[in-house]
């Protein structure tokens, strides 16, 4: 049976060493709020001066230090860290060590406002769905969402009827106009795409293809697409969101390794 959660309010620093190390050994979620400063050593070095902050150590061994404003941590480490806590000369020092690449983060507290050691259970599935703007970004990052060999050249391209979502070339050198819809695409979306095609054809010296990218299309839309010589590509907003999330995570990891 899991041990009950621990919550200490305004504890003496010396009182925190035992519950912190017990929580770390049991892989509990640890929350420490107080006045702290942070030293990082890895591929580079950094020092965060004293301030009142929130330290979160999660069950998977990840670490985040948050300021009282903003949603991004000012210091962080990915899952898999090894932790140790000790009190010396009135200071609580929590050390996180990562082996590959070798990095260490040392957080010093001289005053603690709250300490919580929690047994959190979370088996809920997370579903993230993209906006049309997110789908556009995902297609620019991964053009194969439209088709293999597609090479985007621009986005929000101005044409007489409006702005083309994504504009580029296929592997045969044909121009491709992509109209993106986050939800079920209607006949209006097809007619909108057809207007863009007509505007670009009047100036193009090669074949122009029109592709409607959406998770699904309404009834009878496929027939209208065929009549107008346009195409439909099923693009899942969830997969687009996952692509953006992975790209952002990779960027954060690269930033961490360079910091």
N, C-alpha and C positions, 0 to 999 in steps of 0.2 A: 504494500500500500504506500503511495507516495506521501512524503512528508508534507505537512501543511505549509502554506506560504508564510514567509517572514516579512514583516514590515516594521522598520525602525524609524522613528521620527526624531530628528535632532540628536542622534546618538553621539556619545563621546567617540573620538576616532579610535581609541584603543579597543572599544567594544565591537568594532566592525571586522577585525581580522578573522576571527573564528567563523562567523556566519558567511563571510565572503568566500573563504577557502572551502567550506562545506558545500556552498552553492556551486562553486566552480568544479569541485570533484564530482558532484552529482549531475553536472551538465544542466543546471537549472537556468532559467532566464534571470539575469541579474541587472538591476536598475539602481544606479547610484547618482544622486543629485547633490551637488555641492561645489565648493570653490576648488578648482583644480588647475594644473598646468600639465603640458604634454611634451615629451621628447620622443622624436621618431628617428631611427637610424636604419637605413637600408641602402638602396642604390643612391640615395642622397641623405641629407639630414634636414630636420626641421624642428622648430621649437614654437610651441603655442604658449603665450604668457598667461598668467593667472586670470581666471574669470569664473563665474558661476555657470556650470554646464550640466548636461545630462549624459551620463555614460550608460550605454546599453551593451551587455554581453549576452549573446543569444546561445541557444542550446547547441547549435552547430559549430560554435567556436568563432563566430564572427563578432566584430567589435565596431561600435560607432560612438563618436563623441559629438554631441549636438550642442550648438549655442541655443539661446532662448528665442532666436528668430531664424527664419530660413528653413527650408526643407532638406537641404543637403548637409551631411555631416562634415565637420571641419577636419576631423581625423577619422580614419576607418581602416579596417582590415577584413579580408574575406574569410569565409569559413575555414576551419582547420587549425586555428591558433591554439597554442598551449599557454595557459595562464598561471599566474602565481600572485598571491596577495600577502603583503607583510606590513606591519606597523613598526616604525622606528623613529625615535626623536619626535613623536607627536604627529608624524605624517603617515598616511596610508599610501602605499605604493602598489599599484596593480600593473603587472608586466604581461604583455602579450608577445609571444614569439612565433614567427612563421619561418619554416625551414626552407622552402623553395618558392621564390627566392628568399634568402635569409633577410629577415626584417624584424625589428623589435619596436614596440611602442610602450613607453613607460608613462603612466598617469599618476600624478601626485595630488592627493587631497589633504588640505589642512583643516577643512571644515566640511561636515556632511550634514545636509538638511534632511535627506531621506535615503533609506536603503531598503530595497525590496528583493527578495529571492522567491521566484515564482515557478510553479509547475504549470506550464501552459500546454494545453492540448489543442491542436489545430489541424484537422484533417479536411477542411473545406477546400474545394477546388477553386482556383482563381481564374476567372474568365475576363480577358481584356479585349475590347473591341475598338477598332480604329475609326477615326473620323475620315472624311474624304481627303482632308489634308494629310492625315497620317498615311492613308493608302497611297497617295501621291508620292510621299517621301519614301515609302517602302518600295514602290516600283522603281524609283530612281536608284535606290540602293541595290535592288535585286530585279533587274529588268526581265528576268525569266518568268516573273509573275505574269507578264503579258505573253511572251513566247521566247523560246530559245533563239539567241542571235539578235534579239532586239537591242538597239543602242539608242538610249534617249539623247536628244540633242538640246532640248530646252523644256521648260515648263511654264505654265501661265502665258503661253505665246499669244500675243494680241492679233486677232483677226477681226474682220469687219463685224461678224455677229457677236463677238465676245472674246473669251480667253480659252485657249486649248489647254487641257489639264497637263498632258504630256505629249511631246512631239519628238519624233526621231526617225530612225531608219531600221528596216528589217535586214536580214542577212543577204537578201537579194538586191539591196540598194534602193528598195521602194520607200517612199515616205509613209510614215505611220502616224495617225492622229488617234490618241487615246482619250476617251471620255470616261471619267470615273464616277461611279455611283455607289454609295455606301449601302443602300438598301435595294430592294427589288427595283430594277430599271423598268421604266414605263415607256410607252410610245413617244412621249414628249422628249425623253432622253435620246431616243433614236433620231428623232427629227432635229434635235439640237446638234447631234453629231453630224448629220447629213449637211446642215448649213455650214459647219466648219469645213467639211470636205469640199463642198462647192466653192467656198471662198479660196481655199488653198489650191484647188485644181486649176483655177483661172490663171495662176502665176507659176505653176509647177511645170517642170520639163520631164517629169517621169510619173509613173503610176503612184496614186495616193490611196492608201488603205485606211479605213476607219474601223477602230476596234472599241466596242463598248465593254468596259471592265466593271463588273458588278458581281455580288454574290449570287444573284438570280435575276431572271427576267420575267415580266408579267406575261400572261396568256396572250397569244397572237403576236408577241413582239418578234419572235424568231422569224415569222413569215414576213414582217415588215423589214427586218434586217436583210433578208435574202432579196426582197424586191428592190431595195436600195443599194444592194451590193456591199453591205456592211457586215461586220463580224462581231461575234460575242465571245468573250473570254471570262470564264468564271474565276473571280478573285475573292478569296475569303478574307474579310476584315480582320478576323482573329489571327490568321497567319501573318498578315501585314503588321499587326500590333506586336506579335511575337518577334518578328524580324527587327522592328525598331527597338524593342526592349533588349534584345541580344546585342544590337549594335551599341546601345547606350551602356550596357554592362561591360562590353569589351573596351569601350572608351574609358570608363572609370578604372578598369583594371590596368590599362596602359598608363593612365594618369598616375595611379598609385605606384606603379613600378618605376616611373620616371621621377616621382616626388622625392 
